[in-house]
Amino acid sequence: MLRKKAAKLLTLALTAVLSVSLFAGCAKSGQTSEQVIRYNLGSEPKTLDPALNSAIDGATVIVNTFVGLTRLDSQDKPIPGVAEKWDVSADGMTYKFYLRKDVKWSDGKPVTAHDFEYAWKRALAPETAAEYAYQLYYIKNGEAYNAGKAKAEDVGVKALDDYTLEVTLEYPTPYFLSLTAFPTLMPVRKDIVEANKDTWATKPETYIGNGPFKLVEWKQKDRIVLEKNPNFYDAANVKLSRIEMRMIEDQTAALATFQSGELDFIESPPTQQIPDLLSKGIAKKYPYLGNYFYVINVSDKAEKIDPAAAKALKDVRVRKALALAIDRKALIETVTKAGQVPATSFVPNSIIMQDGKDFKNKDYYKAEGDVEEAKKLLAEAGYPNGQGFPKLVITYNTGQGHQNIAQAIQAMWKEKLGIEVELTNQEWKVFQTTRHNKDYLIARHGWIGDYMDPMTFLDMWTSNSGQNDAGYKNPEYDKKIDAAKREADPIKRIQLMHEAEDILMADMPVIPIYYYVNVVCMKDYVKDVHKSPLGFVFFDKAYIQK
């Protein structure tokens, strides 16, 4: 992520992208009796359209202004949302959702099953170009429609009446109910969207949601302001009256604002200060299901950027050499300093499967790397000691944490492999487009799980995935992922996903660096903000207690 996607997906600086804060009339002192939170979103969202968003920053706004058929509870398990109940057929292929009749949009109009049918088909429509369309491929004919091989009416989602939605799947999907809580599957209003196709998600008057809060202001590169939605079906249990989301990208500035009392909950404090903040109890660590990694452009588009570099990077021996030359243990101890775990696989640890075991069952390389093997592979590829190797360019989104990591890896590749590396940074919104369009050689990336299953990290690299920023294509990998999605036996499914990850790590279009942890600084009077390991920040239960 989101949740898919990473993400989720936002600036994923060192350990996260988001920050939470309190807004009050007496901002400087932080003293207020109002139920108001100021929250540092960090970067300006590229979009707040549920169908088009693929970053954590945008997703955090969306999950607080929209609600899907299900919602996630404090344990990130799906519970009733707009749907008060549902039936599932014996074969697990058909879901019938029964919607609450008291659910309204923020403008007071009723939310119906037709809004979900429209939203899901819109996300799948080829002309929408939703990166997360593949999250709806589980629905019958969803992929075919997205590929232009089926019609909208062929897609297995249908409003039987205003308050009953029937969904037919291609195959049983054990985490489908979790997907129905994901931003891409949230409802949108056809009349609003069709009348304001390019602008509806940018203005308070047309950004009509059905969640606990509503958008009342979006001042570019400054703030997004949400207020309690009186038409929310569970408004009686929403304590906050207002959330002001700031966009302070600089971690040092965000910490200074926190220390001055103007922010009450921030994430990703400056790297150098994390150990001290943790030791003093000012900062705390929270779990974060994600992987910080570098993605390599293995598509034909790389040749237009630098033919020599593209040729080198298409050699799997070069990609493996680059991965093995990184000492992740040293990088975490001396650069990131937040207690992250070296990533020795792509799927992170802490995903417990049906067999009771963690999905991560092997290390594909040592945390310290293997310089000798890296040198050997580079020599076999025709670049002994880096001789004749073209200059590489690492592109990352602006942020001190990303810069520190890039500089460390730049130094490792130079010292250990003799490879020259240039660094370039871009504003977050620009960077997302650059990476998605494959206008780079090597780019910083991060992915936060969209749901608690290894598939959220694996299916993004299939040939037809809208999140496949590497341009990676391996038919055997695609077959393994497809087989895993269709496999009913949980043990066989686990094995197929392991085999898929083996292929991915053998081809190395990505270079895992570390598994995320979420470091936050929080005032003690901020209560019940749910910081999900999936990257979302939920404010529907939050309150201020002074």
C-alpha positions in Angstrom: 0.0 0.0 0.0 -1.4 0.7 -0.2 -2.8 -1.0 1.9 -1.7 -2.3 -1.1 0.5 -0.4 -1.7 3.6 0.6 1.1 2.0 2.0 0.3 0.0 2.9 1.4 2.3 5.1 -0.3 3.1 8.4 1.2 6.5 10.3 2.2 7.9 7.0 3.6 10.8 8.9 5.0 12.9 6.8 7.3 10.3 4.8 9.1 7.0 6.2 8.0 5.2 8.9 6.1 2.6 10.3 8.4 2.5 12.6 11.6 -0.3 13.2 14.0 -0.9 16.5 15.9 -3.4 18.6 17.8 -5.0 21.8 16.6 -6.2 24.3 19.2 -7.1 27.9 19.5 -4.0 28.5 21.7 -1.6 26.7 19.3 1.6 27.8 20.9 0.8 26.6 24.4 -1.0 23.5 23.2 -3.6 24.1 25.9 -7.2 23.6 24.8 -10.4 22.0 26.0 -11.5 21.5 22.4 -11.6 18.1 20.8 -9.2 19.1 18.0 -6.2 17.4 16.6 -3.4 18.8 14.4 -1.7 16.2 12.4 1.4 16.5 10.2 0.6 14.6 6.9 4.2 15.3 5.8 3.9 15.6 2.1 1.2 16.9 -0.1 -1.0 14.1 -1.4 -0.9 13.5 -5.1 -4.6 12.8 -5.0 -7.4 12.1 -2.6 -9.4 10.2 -5.1 -10.0 6.7 -3.6 -9.6 5.0 -7.0 -6.4 6.9 -8.0 -4.5 7.2 -4.7 -1.6 4.8 -4.1 0.2 6.5 -1.2 -0.1 6.4 2.5 -0.5 10.2 2.9 -3.6 10.3 0.6 -4.9 7.0 2.1 -4.9 8.5 5.6 -7.2 11.3 4.5 -9.4 8.9 2.6 -9.9 6.4 5.5 -11.1 9.2 7.7 -13.5 10.7 5.1 -14.8 7.5 3.6 -16.0 4.1 4.8 -16.1 0.9 2.8 -18.4 -2.1 3.2 -16.1 -3.1 6.1 -13.9 -1.2 8.4 -10.7 -2.3 10.3 -10.9 -2.7 14.0 -8.0 -2.0 16.5 -6.5 -5.3 15.5 -6.8 -4.5 11.8 -9.5 -7.2 11.3 -12.5 -6.4 9.1 -15.7 -5.6 10.9 -19.1 -4.2 9.6 -18.8 -0.8 8.0 -21.5 0.4 5.5 -22.5 -3.3 5.3 -24.1 -4.3 8.6 -23.9 -8.0 7.7 -23.1 -10.4 4.8 -23.5 -13.9 3.5 -20.8 -16.0 1.9 -21.7 -19.0 -0.4 -20.4 -22.4 0.6 -17.8 -22.3 -2.2 -16.5 -18.9 -1.1 -17.2 -17.4 -4.5 -20.3 -15.2 -3.8 -20.8 -12.5 -1.2 -24.0 -10.8 -0.5 -23.6 -7.6 1.5 -26.6 -6.0 3.3 -26.1 -2.3 3.7 -27.2 -0.2 6.7 -30.1 2.0 5.8 -29.0 4.9 8.0 -25.7 5.6 6.1 -25.5 9.0 4.4 -23.1 11.0 2.4 -21.7 14.1 4.0 -24.3 16.2 2.1 -27.1 14.1 3.6 -28.0 11.9 0.6 -28.3 8.2 1.2 -25.4 5.8 0.4 -26.6 2.9 -1.6 -25.3 -0.3 -3.1 -25.3 1.4 -6.5 -22.5 3.7 -5.2 -20.3 0.7 -4.6 -21.0 -0.8 -7.9 -20.2 2.4 -9.7 -17.0 3.0 -7.6 -15.6 -0.5 -8.2 -16.3 -0.5 -11.9 -14.8 3.0 -12.2 -11.6 1.8 -10.5 -11.5 -1.1 -13.0 -12.3 1.0 -16.1 -9.3 1.2 -18.4 -9.8 4.9 -18.9 -9.5 5.5 -15.2 -5.9 4.2 -15.1 -6.1 3.2 -11.4 -2.8 1.8 -10.3 -4.7 -0.3 -7.7 -7.1 -1.8 -10.3 -5.5 -5.2 -9.7 -7.0 -5.2 -6.2 -10.3 -5.8 -7.9 -9.1 -8.6 -10.2 -10.5 -11.0 -7.6 -13.9 -10.1 -8.9 -15.3 -12.1 -11.7 -14.2 -10.5 -15.1 -12.5 -7.7 -13.2 -9.2 -8.2 -14.9 -10.9 -8.8 -18.3 -12.7 -5.5 -18.0 -9.6 -3.7 -17.0 -7.8 -5.1 -20.0 -10.6 -4.1 -22.4 -11.7 -7.7 -22.9 -15.1 -7.6 -21.2 -17.8 -5.0 -20.6 -18.7 -3.3 -17.4 -21.9 -5.3 -17.1 -19.8 -8.5 -17.1 -18.1 -7.6 -13.9 -19.2 -9.6 -10.9 -20.5 -6.7 -8.8 -24.2 -5.8 -8.9 -26.6 -3.8 -6.8 -29.6 -6.0 -6.4 -31.4 -3.1 -4.8 -30.5 0.1 -2.9 -29.2 -1.9 0.1 -28.0 -5.2 -1.3 -24.8 -5.7 -3.1 -23.8 -9.0 -4.7 -20.2 -9.8 -5.5 -19.1 -12.8 -7.5 -15.4 -13.7 -7.3 -13.1 -15.5 -9.8 -11.9 -17.7 -7.0 -12.2 -17.9 -3.2 -10.1 -15.1 -1.6 -9.5 -15.5 2.1 -8.7 -11.8 2.6 -11.5 -10.4 0.5 -13.3 -8.8 3.5 -10.1 -7.0 4.4 -10.0 -5.6 0.8 -13.5 -4.2 1.1 -12.1 -1.8 3.8 -9.3 -0.6 1.5 -9.5 2.9 0.0 -9.8 1.7 -3.6 -13.0 -0.2 -2.8 -14.7 2.7 -1.0 -17.9 4.1 -2.6 -18.0 7.4 -4.5 -20.9 9.4 -5.8 -21.5 9.0 -9.6 -23.3 12.4 -9.9 -20.5 14.3 -8.2 -17.6 12.5 -10.0 -19.2 12.6 -13.5 -19.9 16.3 -13.2 -16.4 17.2 -11.9 -14.2 14.4 -13.3 -10.8 16.1 -12.9 -11.5 18.3 -9.9 -14.1 16.6 -7.6 -11.4 15.3 -5.2 -9.7 18.6 -4.9 -12.4 20.9 -3.5 -14.4 20.7 -0.2 -17.7 21.4 -2.0 -17.4 18.3 -4.2 -15.3 16.0 -2.0 -18.4 14.3 -0.7 -17.6 11.3 1.6 -19.4 9.0 3.9 -16.8 8.8 6.7 -16.4 10.2 10.2 -15.0 13.4 8.9 -15.5 15.7 6.0 -13.0 17.9 4.0 -13.5 21.6 4.7 -10.2 23.1 3.4 -7.2 22.1 1.3 -4.6 24.8 1.1 -1.9 23.5 -1.2 1.4 22.7 0.5 0.1 24.0 3.7 -2.8 22.2 5.3 -5.8 19.9 4.9 -8.6 20.5 7.4 -11.3 17.9 8.3 -14.3 18.4 10.5 -16.6 16.0 12.1 -19.2 14.7 9.7 -22.7 15.1 11.4 -24.2 12.8 8.8 -21.8 9.9 9.6 -23.8 6.9 10.8 -21.7 6.5 13.9 -21.2 10.2 14.6 -22.4 9.8 18.2 -19.1 8.0 18.9 -16.8 10.4 17.1 -15.3 12.7 19.8 -13.1 15.0 17.7 -14.6 18.1 16.1 -11.7 18.9 13.8 -8.4 17.7 12.4 -5.9 19.9 10.9 -3.3 18.1 8.7 -0.1 20.0 8.2 2.4 19.3 5.5 5.8 19.8 7.1 8.2 17.6 5.1 11.4 18.5 7.0 11.7 16.2 9.9 13.8 18.6 12.0 11.1 21.3 11.5 8.4 18.9 12.4 10.2 17.9 15.7 10.8 21.6 16.5 7.1 22.3 16.0 6.2 19.3 18.3 8.6 20.5 20.9 7.1 24.0 20.8 3.7 22.6 21.5 2.1 23.2 18.1 2.2 19.6 17.2 1.2 16.8 19.6 1.9 13.6 17.7 4.6 13.3 15.0 6.2 10.4 13.2 9.6 10.0 11.7 11.6 12.4 13.9 15.2 13.2 12.7 17.4 10.1 12.5 20.2 11.5 14.6 17.8 12.2 17.5 15.8 9.0 17.5 18.0 7.1 20.0 17.8 10.0 22.5 14.1 10.5 22.0 13.5 6.7 22.5 15.6 6.6 25.6 13.8 9.5 27.2 10.4 8.1 26.4 9.5 11.0 24.1 9.4 8.6 21.2 7.9 5.2 20.9 8.2 2.4 18.4 5.1 0.8 16.8 5.0 -2.2 14.4 4.9 -1.4 10.7 4.2 -4.1 8.1 6.5 -2.8 5.3 9.7 -3.0 3.4 12.0 -0.1 2.4 13.8 -1.0 -0.8 15.3 0.2 -4.1 13.5 -0.7 -7.3 15.5 -1.2 -10.6 14.1 -0.1 -13.9 14.3 -3.3 -16.0 11.8 -2.1 -18.6 12.8 -1.0 -22.1 12.1 2.6 -21.1 15.4 2.6 -19.2 17.3 2.6 -22.5 16.0 6.0 -23.3 17.5 7.4 -20.1 21.0 5.8 -20.4 21.5 2.9 -22.8 24.8 1.7 -21.2 23.3 1.8 -17.7 20.1 0.1 -18.8 22.2 -2.7 -20.4 24.1 -3.2 -17.2 21.0 -3.2 -15.0 19.3 -5.8 -17.2 22.0 -8.3 -16.3 20.8 -10.2 -13.2 24.4 -10.6 -12.0 24.7 -6.8 -11.8 21.5 -6.5 -9.8 22.6 -9.2 -7.4 26.0 -7.6 -7.0 24.4 -4.3 -6.1 22.2 -6.0 -3.5 25.1 -8.0 -2.0 27.3 -5.0 -1.7 25.0 -3.4 0.8 25.7 -3.9 4.5 22.2 -3.5 5.9 23.3 -4.1 9.5 25.8 -1.3 9.4 23.3 1.0 7.6 20.7 0.5 10.3 23.2 0.9 13.1 24.9 4.0 11.8 22.4 5.7 9.5 18.7 4.9 10.2 19.1 4.3 14.0 15.5 3.4 14.7 15.9 -0.3 15.3 14.7 -1.4 11.9 15.4 -5.0 10.8 17.7 -5.7 7.9 15.5 -6.9 5.0 16.9 -10.3 3.8 13.7 -11.1 1.8 11.0 -9.1 0.2 8.1 -10.2 2.3 8.7 -8.9 5.8 8.4 -10.9 8.9 5.5 -10.9 11.3 2.9 -12.4 8.9 1.6 -15.5 10.7 0.1 -18.0 8.4 -2.6 -20.7 8.8 0.1 -23.2 9.8 1.0 -21.0 12.8 4.3 -20.1 11.4 5.8 -16.8 10.2 5.7 -16.7 6.4 9.3 -15.5 6.3 11.3 -18.7 6.6 14.6 -17.9 5.0 17.3 -15.3 4.4 18.1 -14.8 0.7 21.5 -13.3 1.7 23.3 -12.2 4.9 22.3 -8.9 6.6 26.0 -7.8 6.2 26.0 -8.6 2.5 28.7 -10.5 0.7 31.2 -8.3 -0.9 33.3 -11.1 -2.4 30.4 -12.7 -4.1 29.3 -9.3 -5.3 32.7 -8.6 -6.9 32.7 -12.1 -8.5 29.2 -11.5 -10.0 30.2 -8.0 -11.3 33.4 -9.5 -12.9 31.3 -12.3 -14.5 29.1 -9.6 -16.0 32.1 -8.0 -17.6 32.9 -5.2 -15.1 35.9 -6.4 -13.0 36.3 -4.0 -10.1 33.8 -1.7 -11.7 35.9 -1.2 -14.8 33.8 0.1 -17.7 30.7 0.2 -15.6 28.4 3.2 -16.5 27.5 5.8 -13.9 24.2 5.0 -12.1 21.6 7.4 -10.9 19.6 6.9 -7.7 16.4 8.9 -7.6 14.6 9.5 -4.3 11.9 11.8 -3.0 13.0 14.7 -0.9 13.7 13.9 2.7 16.7 13.8 4.9 16.2 10.1 5.7 16.1 9.1 2.1 19.1 11.2 1.4 21.1 9.7 4.2 20.4 6.2 3.0 21.2 7.0 -0.6 24.5 8.6 0.4 25.4 5.5 2.4 24.6 3.1 -0.5 26.4 5.4 -2.9 29.5 5.1 -0.7 29.2 1.3 -0.4 28.9 0.8 -4.2 31.8 3.1 -4.8 34.1 1.6 -2.2 33.2 -2.1 -2.7 32.4 -2.3 -6.4 34.1 0.7 -7.9 30.8 2.0 -9.3 30.1 5.7 -9.6 26.6 6.8 -8.4 24.9 10.1 -8.8 22.0 11.1 -6.5 19.0 13.1 -7.5 15.9 14.1 -5.5 12.4 15.2 -6.4 9.3 16.5 -4.7 7.0 13.7 -3.6 4.2 14.2 -6.1 6.7 14.6 -9.0 8.7 11.6 -7.8 5.6 9.3 -7.7 5.0 10.1 -11.4 8.6 9.7 -12.3 8.8 6.3 -10.7 5.4 5.1 -12.1 6.3 6.2 -15.6 9.7 4.4 -15.3 11.7 7.6 -16.0 14.5 6.5 -13.7 17.3 3.9 -13.4 17.2 3.1 -9.7 14.6 4.6 -7.4 13.8 4.6 -3.7 10.7 2.7 -2.9 8.7 1.5 0.1 5.7 -0.8 0.4 3.3 -1.0 3.4 1.0 -4.0 3.4 -2.6 -3.4 2.3 -3.8 -6.4 4.3 -2.2 -9.1 6.5 -1.1 -11.6 3.9 2.1 -12.1 1.9 0.2 -11.6 -1.3 0.0 -7.9 -0.7 3.8 -7.8 -1.2 4.0 -10.4 -4.0 1.2 -9.6 -6.6 2.5 -6.1 -7.1 5.3 -7.5 -9.3 3.1 -9.4 -11.7 3.4 -8.3 -15.3 0.0 -6.6 -15.3 0.1 -4.9 -11.9 -0.3 -1.2 -11.9 2.2 -1.0 -9.0 4.9 -2.8 -10.9 7.2 0.3 -11.2 10.2 -2.0 -12.1 8.6 -3.0 -15.4 9.5 -6.6 -14.3 8.0 -9.4 -16.3 8.4 -13.1 -15.7 5.7 -15.5 -16.9 6.7 -18.2 -14.4 6.3 -15.7 -11.6 2.9 -14.7 -12.9 1.8 -18.3 -13.0 2.9 -18.9 -9.4 1.0 -15.9 -8.2 -2.1 -16.8 -10.1 -1.9 -20.4 -8.8 -1.5 -19.2 -5.3 -4.6 -17.0 -5.6 -6.7 -19.9 -6.8 -5.3 -22.5 -4.4 -7.9 -23.5 -1.7 -5.5 -25.5 0.4 -3.7 -23.0 2.7 -0.5 -25.1 3.0 -0.2 -25.5 -0.8 -1.0 -21.8 -1.1 1.9 -20.9 1.3 4.3 -23.0 -0.7 3.3 -21.4 -4.0 3.9 -18.0 -2.5 7.3 -19.1 -1.3 8.2 -20.3 -4.8 7.1 -17.0 -6.2 9.3 -15.1 -3.8 12.2 -17.4 -4.7 11.7 -16.3 -8.4 11.5 -12.6 -7.4 14.7 -12.7 -5.3 16.5 -14.7 -8.0 15.7 -12.1 -10.6 16.3 -9.2 -8.1 14.3 -6.3 -9.8 14.1 -5.0 -6.3 16.8 -4.5 -3.6 15.3 -4.9 -0.1 17.0 -2.8 2.5 15.1 -2.9 5.8 11.7 -3.8 7.3 10.0 -0.7 8.7 9.3 0.2 12.3 7.2 3.3 13.1 8.8 5.8 15.4 6.4 8.5 16.8 6.5 11.3 19.4 3.2 11.7 21.1 1.9 14.0 23.9 0.3 12.0 26.6 -3.1 13.7 26.3 -3.6 12.3 22.8 -5.8 9.2 23.2 -7.0 6.3 21.1 -5.4 7.3 17.7 -5.1 4.0 16.0 -1.8 3.7 14.2 -2.2 0.7 12.0 0.8 -1.5 11.0 -0.7 -1.2 7.6 0.2 2.5 7.6 -3.2 4.1 8.1 -3.9 6.6 10.9 -7.5 6.3 12.2 -9.0 9.2 14.1 -12.6 8.0 14.5 -12.0 6.9 18.1 -9.5 9.6 19.0 -9.9 12.2 21.7 -8.0 14.8 23.8 -7.8 14.3 27.6 -6.3 17.1 29.6 
